[in-house]
């Protein structure tokens, strides 16, 4: 069984990678002509920037296996990860249809999920022992 700190690093990478992969989908759809390129860039850009920030926050706060996160780490990370998964879903929906509520919903989910995720990462890392 890996150390909890290694699992936490994997979760941090998986959240950022999942958001980045979903964020690319509108751009892929635009290359096939399914949606407008401006629409795709409006969804892909913010998703990739947020994924990069989430990944950078996890990397900056990582102290390796010298310290282990507290037992409640998953409970702190869950709300942010859930909201970022919703943002990823908005990117996938945006790759299928150009519906006017998708960009606004994406922004709300990216901002709230990103802030909750980064705050949780900082809290988990500061309470690690």
N, C-alpha and C positions, 0 to 999 in steps of 0.2 A: 504494500500500500504506500503510495507516495506521501510525502509530507504535505500538510495542509497549505503551506506556502506555495508549493508547486501547483497544487490544484487551483489555488487562487490566481496564480499567474495564467494558467490555462483558461480559466473562466474569463479573465480580463481580455485575453487574446480572442477568445471565441465571440464575445460580445462585439468587440470592434470589428472582427473579420465578418461576422454575420451582417452587421450594419453596412459595411463596405460592399459586400457581395450583393445585397439587396439594392444598395444605392446605385450600382452599375446597371441594373436592369433597365431603367428608363433610357439610358444611353444606348444600350443594345437594341431596344425597341425602336429608337429613333434611326439607327443605322439600317433597319429593315423597312423604314417608312411607315411604321404603324402609328407613330406619334410625331409631333413637331419637335425639332431639335431644341428650340428655346424652352419648351416645356420640359424636355428631358434634362437639360442642363440646370434648370431651376430646381429640379428634384435631386439630381446627382451631386451637384456641388455642395449643398449644405450637408447631405448625408455623409459624403466622404470627409469633409472637414471635421464634422462631429466624431466620426470614427477615428480619425487621426488624433483628435484631442483626447478621446477616451483611452486610446492605446498609449499615448504619451503620458497621460496621468498615471496609468498603471505602471509604466516603465520607470517613471521618475520616483514614484513612491515605493518601488520594490527594494527590499533590503535583503533579498536572497533567503536562504534556508536558515540563517542565523537566528531569526525570530519567527514565531508561528502566530498566525492570526487567531483571534478569539473564536470561541465556539459559535457565536451568533453572527458570524460574518455573512453567511448566506442570507439571513433575514434582513440584514442591512442593504445588501446588494440587490435583492429581489425587486423592489419598486423601480429603481432606475433601469434595470435590465428589462423589465416588463414594458416600460414606456419606450425604450429604445427598440424593442421588438415591434411595438406598434408603429414606430417611425419606419422601420424596415418594411412593414406591411404596406404603408402608404406609398413607398417607392415602388413596390411590386404592383399595387393597384394603379399607380400613376403610369406604369409601363403598359397597362392594358387600356385605360380610358383617360381622357382629359376632362376630369370633373373638377369644377372650380373650388370645391372644399378641400381637395387633397393637399395643395401646397400649404394652406393655412394650418391644417391639421398636422402636417409634417413638421412645420416650424414649432408648433406648440409641443409636440411630442419630443422633438430633438432637444429643445431648450430645457424642458422640465426633466426629461430622462437623463440628459447629459449632466445637468447640475446635480440631480439626485445620485447618479452613479459616481461622479467625481467626489462629491461630499462623502459618500459611503466608503469609497476607496481610501480617502484621507483618514476617515474615522477608524477604519479597520487597521490600517497601517500604523496609526498613532497608538492604538490599543494593543498592538501585537507585543508579545513577550517572548 
